[in-house]
Amino acid sequence: MKKVRFGIIGCGGIGRHHARQIVDAKSRDFSLTAVADVHAESAEALGGEVGVEWFDDGYRLIDSDLVDAVIVATPHYEHPPLAIYAARHGLHVLTEKPVAVTVGPARAMVSECAKRRVAMGVVFHQRNRPVMRKMKQMVEAGRVGEIFRVQMICSNWYRRQSYYDSGAWRGTWDGEGGGIMLNQAPHSLDLLLWIAGVPKRVIATVDTRIHKIEVENTVNAILEYGRGKTGYIYATTAESPGMEQLMVCGDKGTLVAENDKLRFARLAVPLSRDIMSARAGGMPRCDWKEVPITGKDGRHIGVIRAFAAYVLRGKPLVATGKDGLNELELSNAIYISGYKDKPVDLPVDAAEMERLLNALSRKHAKGKGKSQNFRKKANARLKKILGKFPT
């Protein structure tokens, strides 16, 4: 293969964005050759705009022999059946976040792509932000020493009621599959996991305030890593002015990423030494400095470039299928802990998460999401492809 031919499944906002970026990139590594959407008018309009074949069904696009890889940009429930079907046809898979609604289908996606020896990537494009790349580099270089605390505050996802009213699937268990943990915060959760690692246990609360929606819009979660290392997450779509802050505290200092700026508090003496040896009272000396940030913000097209380079030359992906699964494991753990009021170990019990989703749908669904039948249709398709529902 000299060039990766992409097909985009899902011609909504993000699908159109990917299509235009691929065409505008004029890359020697990749091109766009087809698009698909269940709404034929959307597929036809985008296909005509960018000059490629269009289909009114993603599975027909996969069967067309026009593409080497698919970008799955459909509603969340559709990601697993499309990805698994594509992998079985030898196509590489780049999926939007979240990889799935629940971990059972997500695990099946990762497993199928590995079995078929095709690439699986996830569009966690915020890893391409220069400030986050610099933070990752400094942590890996040992600048903060051994990490003992990490904190993610993402209250910058403010949404008005009109946003949830803009589509029948939004804010519903049967259409969207969740709230801020499933739609907005996956990027934030991924950044925390990418830089600080995967926790062992989660204790969380979930709530819905102000908005008239079925799903959660506010989450607080405590993360337990073991060996004295802890974490905290706060996420909401119902707060303004909001903020985005990722803080990493370690033995040698503290890093704070906020508003695309990075500050570093370097301790003159590591805490482990100061606590045990200093005789005088007070605090160890600490110097706060702003860290220079350089480099371009690659975002979405950077993910696509890296994916094509991986397929063609084995270069690193921005985020793997396993990374997407890790983010969903944390998200599902928060749901189980918050709605069932108990600590939850990772990896989560997939069957328990399915039972919880069924219960939440029965209790809170008002019928809005059912008009699209995303959950029912996707689950039926997944059972047909695999012969069972993966839990």
N, C-alpha and C positions, 0 to 999 in steps of 0.2 A: 504494500500500500504506500503510495507516494503522497496522498492527500486524504484527509478524513472528510467524508461527505456526511454532514449533519442533517438530521431530520428533527424538526421541532413538533412535539405533540402538546397541544394546548396553545391557542392563539389569543389568549387574554393579554393583560397588561405586560406581564413578565415575559411571556412567549414572544410578543411583538418586539420587546426590548432586545431579547437575545437575537432575534432574526435580523434586526437592523444593525446590531453591532457586528454580527458575523459578516454581513454583506459589506459594511463600511470598512471592516478591517482589511479586506483585500489580501488575505494571508496566503502564502504559498503552502501552508500546512493544512488548511481546512477551508471548506466552503459550505454553503447552504444549498441543499438540493430538493427539499420537500418540507411541507408543513401540513398539520392536520388538526382538526377540531370537530367535536360532535355538532357544533353549530356551523353548518356548511358555509353560511354567509361570511363568518369570521375567517375561516380557512381560505375561502376564495378571495376575500379582500386582501389578506396578508400575502397569499401566494402571488396575486397580481402585482402588489406593490413591490415585492422583492424579486419577482421574475422566476419563481420556482413552481414545481408541481404541487397541487394541494389535494387533500383527501378529507372526507367527512367522517373518518374513523381512524384512530391511531393504529389499530391492528392491521388495517389495510396498508398504511404507510410502511409498517414493519415488514409486511409481505411483499413490498413492491420491488425490492432489489435496487432501490435508488439511493440507499443510505448505508453507511458503515457504523454509524452511531446515532443514538437518539438523545435528545434533551427532553426530559419529561417535565412539563410545566402545567400539568392539569391540577384540579382539586386533589387534596391530599389522599383520599381513599383510593384514587385511581393509580397512584404511583406503583404499588407492588405488582398488580397484575400486568401492567404495561412493561415494567422493568423485567420481570421474569419471562414474559413472552418474548421480549426483545433478546434477552440473553440466550434463550433456547434457539433463536434464529441466528446466533453468532454475532449479534450487534453489541457494541459497547454502550454503556448506560451512564448518562450524566443526569442526575435528578435534582429538582429543586428541593428545598427544605420544606417541611420535614420529610425524611425519606418515607415515612408512613405515619399512620395515626397511632398504631400500637406495635409493640416490639415483635410479636409473633410473625406478622407479614414482613417486617423489616429484616428479621433474621433470615427469613426465607429468601429475600432479595440478595442479601450479601452472600449466602450460601450458594445460590444458583449461579451468580456471576463468577464466583470462584470455581465452581464445578465446570462451568462452560469455558473458563479461561478467557473471559472478557473483562474489560476494565469497568469499574464502577466508581464514579465520583459523585460528590455532592456540592451544590453551589453555595458553599459557605464563603461568600465573596468578601466578608469583612476581615478575613484573615489577610487579605491583600492591602489593607490600610497600612500605610507606613508606620503610624504610631503603634499599631498592634504587632507588626513585624519586629520593630525595635524592642518592644517590651518582651516579646518571646526570646529574642537574641540575648537580652541582658539576663533574663532568668536562667536560660540554658548555660550562659557563661559563668553562672555562680555569683553574679553581682549582689544578689540579695541573700545569698547563702541558703541554708535549709529553710524551706517555707513552713511557716506554722499557721498562717491565716490568709485567706483569700476572700474578697468581697466583690460582688457584682450588684450594682444598683442600675436598673434600666427602667426608669419611669419616663423615658423620652418617647414612648410609643403612644402618645395621646391620640385618642380617637373619639369623634363625636358620634352620637346616635345615628346620624345620617350615614356614616360609614357602614355600620352594621345593617342598616335598612337598604343599602345599595344593591344587595344581592340576596337571593333566597337561601343561599348556603351559608352566609356569614353569621357568626354568633350562634350556631346550632350544633347539636351533637350528631345529628344524622347527615348534615351537609358538610360541615367543616371538621367536626370531630373533636373540637376543643376551642379554647380561647387564646389568651396571650401566650400560654406555654406551647401551643401548637402552631400559632400563626406568626406572631411578632418575635417573641423571645428566643426561638431556636438559635438565631445568630449570636445572641448574648451568651446563652448557655454554652455554645460551641467555643467561643473565645475563652471562657473560664476553663473549660476542660482542656483546651489546646495548650493553655499556658500553665495551669496548675494541676492537671491530672484528674482522673476519675475517682470520686469518693466511694466509700464502702457502704455508707448508710445515709438516709435522708429522713428528716423530720420536717413536715411542712404544714402550712395552713393555706387554704384557698378561699376566695370570696368573690362576690359580684356586687359591686356598689354603683349606684346611680344608673348605669346602663340598663336598658330593658332587653336583656339577652339571656339565653339558656345557659351559657357557658361562663367560666371564670374570667375575671378581668384583673384580679389582684392576687399575687402570690408572695408568701414569705417562706423561705426554706433554709434550714440549717443542714450543713453537710459535714459528715464525719469521715475523716480519712484514716484515722488511727495515728498512734504515736504523737498525740497532742496536736495534730494538724486539723483545723476546722475551716469551714467556709460558710458564707451567707449569701443568699440571693433575694433581692426584692425586685419585683416586676409588676407593672400596672399599665393599663391604657386609660386610667381614670384619674390622672394627676397632672397638674400644670401649675407653675413651670416644672417640667421634668428635668431629668439629668441622666447622663450615662457615665458611670464611673466603675473602673475595674482597679482594685487595689490588691497588691501582693505584698505581704509582710513576711520578712525572713530574719534570720539570725544576724545578717550584716546590714540590713536596711529595708526600706520600703519604697515600692514603686507605685505611682498613682497615675493612671491614664484617665483623662477627663477632657471632654471637648476637643479631642484630637491633639491634646498636648500631653506631654509625659514629664512628670517630676520624679526625682530620685532623692530620697533621704538616706545618705550614707553615714552609717555609724562609725565613729572613730575606733571603737572597739566592739567586736561581736558581742551580742547579748549573752551568749553562753559563757563567755569569759568574764564580762563585766559583772554579771549577777553573782558569780561565784567568787570573784577575787577582789572587787573594788571595796574599799573600807569606808570611804566617805559617803555621805548621803547624796541625794540628788539623782540626776539622770545622766546617762552617757552622752557625750558631745555628739551632735548630729548636724550635718550640713545639707540643707535643701538646695537642689539645683535643678533648673529646667534642662531636660535632655534634648539636644538638637535632633530634629526629625528630617530625614532626607528621603528621596526616592519618590516615584510616581505611585498614585493610587490606582492599582490595576482593576480592582473590583470585578464585575461580571466577566468582562472580556479576558481578564487575566486568568480566571478559572478555565475558560474555554481554551485559551492558548496552551495552558499547562496540560489540560486533558488531551489535546491533540498531540502535544509533544510526548506525553506518556505513551500514547498508542503507537506513535511512529518511532520513537527513539528511547523509550523507557525512562524519560525524565520524571521527577517527582510530581504527583498530583498535589493540588492545593488542599483538598480534603478527600479522603477515601470513603468507601461505603462503610467501613468499620467506624470511621469518625462520625458519620451520620447516625449509625446505630448507637454509639455511645451517647450522643446528645439525646436521642429518643429514650434510651434507658433512663437517663436522669429525669427527663420530662414525665415519663410514665410513673416513675417512682414518686415524684412530687404529687401527681394525681392520686395515686393510691394512698399515700400518707395523708394528704390533705382531706380527701373525702371520706377516708375510713378512720382517721384520727389515730394513727399508729406509726411507729418507725418502720421504714422499709429498707431492706438490704438490696444492693445491686450485685448482679443483674436481677431484674424483677421477674416475678412469676407471670409469664405471658397469659396464662389462662385466667389468673386473677384480674389482670387488666381488662381482658375481654368481658368478664362478668361485670366489672365496675362500669364499663362503657354501656353495656346493655341496661344496667340499673339506672344510670344517669339519663339515658335516652327515655326509658319508660317513665321516670319521675318528672323530668323537666321539659321534654320535647313538646312543643306547642304545634307541631305540624308544619312549620315553615320550611325546615330542612328537608322534610319528606317529599316536597314538591319536586326536588331534583333527584331524589333516590340515589345519591352518590354512594352511600354506604351499602345499601342493599345490592345495587348493581355491581359494585366493585367486589364485594364479598362473594357474590355468585360467580363472577368471572374468575376470581382467585381459586375457588373450590373446583371449578371446571378445569383450570390449568394444572393444579397440583393434585387433584383427586380428593382433597380435604382442605379444611381451613387450618393454617399453621398457628399452633399455640405451643 
